[in-house]
Amino acid sequence: MKNLLHVKGSPRGPLSISGQIAQHYLQAYREKHSDARIDEIDLWQEKLPEFDGDAAAAKVSFFGEPAMNAHQRTVYDELVSVFQRFDAADDYLFSVPMWNFGVAYRLKQYIDILSMPGTLFGWDPAVGYIGLLKGKRATAIYTAAIYSPGVPPAYGTDHTSTHFEEWLRFAGITDVAPVTYWASKVLPEPDARFAQACQEARAAALR
């Protein structure tokens, strides 16, 4: 049985363009894996622990700084609990709208919570970071109202997909299918391009 985790990065509910495209992925995924277990995390409704000074102290304790105190250990255990839910998935679906040319802050918070040594990544001074999530696949749906590849800088820059896919590689996830629907408010034929993105999402689910 397959386990899929859908991480919703937009707060717009049914009005979310990335969320609408994601529904086409989910429909195709259910068609292929009728017994799949699908978990959904709405980052705007989920109660996430803060990544604060105690969380940072817990993280750097793995790099030779002072060992965690009792409170920091409790904080670390909360972060591990979030990670375990994430790690339970075989496949990932991320809805990733562009916010100010990067990822939305709740998605960035989730990334920071997950990115702990010993869970998401290892470290070897001789080789650098080592991603620990092996044999998993991800699909990332990227949307933007104005930006599209090749536009002048005045129309924005894509720090969304570049940052997000670099983080996936850092985690050890190399099988990544990007689905894009750029410049929904300015480029011509938005309906045709939206339909194309939905088709690409279905193909990603069936790959």
C-alpha positions in Angstrom: 0.0 0.0 0.0 1.3 3.4 -1.0 1.4 6.3 1.5 1.1 9.8 0.0 1.5 13.1 1.9 -0.1 16.2 0.4 1.4 19.4 1.9 -0.8 22.4 1.2 1.3 25.6 1.0 -1.5 28.0 0.2 -4.0 29.5 2.7 -6.6 30.2 0.0 -8.5 26.9 0.3 -10.7 26.2 -2.7 -9.5 29.4 -4.4 -5.9 28.2 -4.4 -4.7 27.7 -7.9 -2.0 25.3 -6.8 -4.6 23.5 -4.7 -6.9 23.1 -7.7 -4.1 21.6 -9.8 -3.3 19.3 -6.9 -6.8 17.8 -7.1 -6.1 16.5 -10.5 -2.9 14.8 -9.2 -4.9 13.3 -6.3 -7.6 11.9 -8.6 -5.1 10.2 -10.8 -3.1 8.9 -7.8 -6.3 7.3 -6.4 -7.0 5.8 -9.7 -3.6 4.1 -9.8 -3.4 3.2 -6.1 -6.9 2.4 -5.1 -5.8 1.3 -1.6 -3.4 4.3 -1.0 -3.3 6.0 2.3 -3.5 9.8 1.7 -2.5 12.2 4.4 -3.0 15.9 4.0 -1.3 18.7 6.0 -2.8 22.2 5.6 0.1 24.3 6.9 -2.3 27.1 7.7 -4.5 25.0 9.9 -1.9 22.7 11.4 -0.4 23.5 14.8 3.3 23.5 14.1 5.9 23.9 16.8 7.9 27.1 16.6 11.5 26.8 15.3 12.9 29.1 18.0 16.1 29.4 20.1 15.5 26.1 21.8 15.0 24.3 18.5 18.1 25.9 17.1 20.1 24.9 20.3 18.9 21.3 19.8 20.0 21.3 16.2 23.5 22.7 16.8 24.1 20.3 19.7 24.6 17.7 17.0 27.5 19.8 15.7 29.5 19.8 18.9 27.9 22.7 20.8 26.5 22.1 24.3 24.2 19.1 24.8 20.5 19.7 25.0 19.0 20.6 28.4 15.7 19.0 29.4 13.5 21.6 27.8 15.4 21.6 24.6 15.1 17.8 24.5 11.3 18.2 24.8 11.4 20.7 21.9 13.5 18.3 19.9 11.0 15.4 20.6 8.2 17.6 19.2 10.2 18.3 16.0 10.9 14.5 15.6 7.2 13.8 15.9 6.5 16.2 13.0 9.3 14.6 11.0 8.0 11.0 11.7 4.6 11.9 10.1 6.5 13.3 7.1 8.8 10.3 6.8 5.9 7.9 6.8 5.1 8.8 3.2 6.4 7.1 0.1 5.3 9.9 -2.2 4.9 13.6 -1.6 2.7 16.2 -3.2 3.5 19.9 -2.5 1.3 22.8 -3.4 3.9 25.7 -3.6 2.6 29.1 -4.6 5.2 31.9 -5.2 5.1 34.5 -2.4 7.4 37.5 -2.9 9.6 35.3 -5.3 10.0 32.6 -2.6 8.0 30.0 -0.6 5.3 31.1 1.8 6.5 31.5 5.4 4.4 28.6 6.8 6.1 26.3 4.2 9.5 27.7 5.2 8.7 27.0 8.9 7.8 23.4 8.0 11.0 23.0 6.1 13.0 24.3 9.1 11.2 22.0 11.5 11.9 19.0 9.3 15.5 19.8 8.6 17.2 18.3 11.7 20.4 16.3 11.7 19.9 12.6 12.4 16.4 12.7 10.9 16.3 14.5 7.5 20.1 14.7 7.0 23.4 13.5 8.2 26.8 15.3 8.2 30.3 14.2 7.4 33.1 16.8 7.3 34.7 14.8 4.5 31.7 14.7 2.1 29.3 17.4 3.5 25.6 16.9 4.0 24.0 13.5 3.4 20.3 13.3 2.7 18.6 10.5 4.6 15.3 10.2 2.8 15.9 7.5 0.2 13.5 5.8 -2.2 10.9 8.6 -2.0 9.3 10.6 -4.8 8.0 14.2 -4.8 5.8 16.3 -7.1 5.8 20.0 -6.6 3.1 22.3 -8.1 4.5 25.8 -8.6 2.2 28.7 -9.3 2.7 32.5 -9.7 0.4 35.3 -10.7 3.0 37.5 -12.5 6.4 35.7 -12.8 7.3 33.4 -15.8 10.7 32.2 -17.0 12.6 34.7 -19.1 10.8 37.8 -17.9 12.8 41.0 -17.0 13.8 41.3 -13.3 11.0 43.9 -12.9 8.5 41.0 -13.2 10.1 38.9 -10.5 12.7 36.1 -10.0 12.1 32.5 -9.2 13.5 31.7 -5.9 10.6 29.4 -5.2 11.3 26.2 -7.3 15.1 26.7 -7.1 15.1 26.8 -3.3 12.4 24.1 -2.8 14.0 21.6 -5.1 17.5 22.2 -3.6 15.9 21.4 -0.2 14.4 18.2 -1.6 17.9 17.1 -2.9 19.4 18.1 0.4 16.9 15.7 2.0 17.9 12.9 -0.3 14.8 13.1 -2.6 16.0 13.1 -6.2 12.9 11.8 -8.0 11.1 15.1 -8.4 8.4 16.1 -10.9 7.8 19.8 -11.1 4.4 21.1 -12.4 4.3 24.8 -13.2 1.5 27.3 -14.0 3.3 30.6 -14.2 1.9 34.1 -14.8 -1.7 33.2 -14.4 -2.7 36.9 -14.4 -0.7 38.3 -17.3 0.1 35.7 -20.0 -2.5 34.9 -22.7 -4.6 31.7 -22.8 -4.7 31.1 -19.0 -7.3 28.4 -19.3 -5.3 26.4 -21.8 -2.2 26.7 -19.7 -4.1 25.7 -16.6 -5.4 22.6 -18.4 -1.9 21.8 -19.4 -0.7 22.0 -15.8 -3.5 19.8 -14.7 -2.6 17.2 -17.3 1.1 17.4 -16.2 -0.1 16.8 -12.6 -2.0 13.7 -13.6 1.0 12.4 -15.5 3.2 13.0 -12.4 0.8 11.0 -10.3 0.8 8.1 -12.8 4.6 8.0 -13.4 
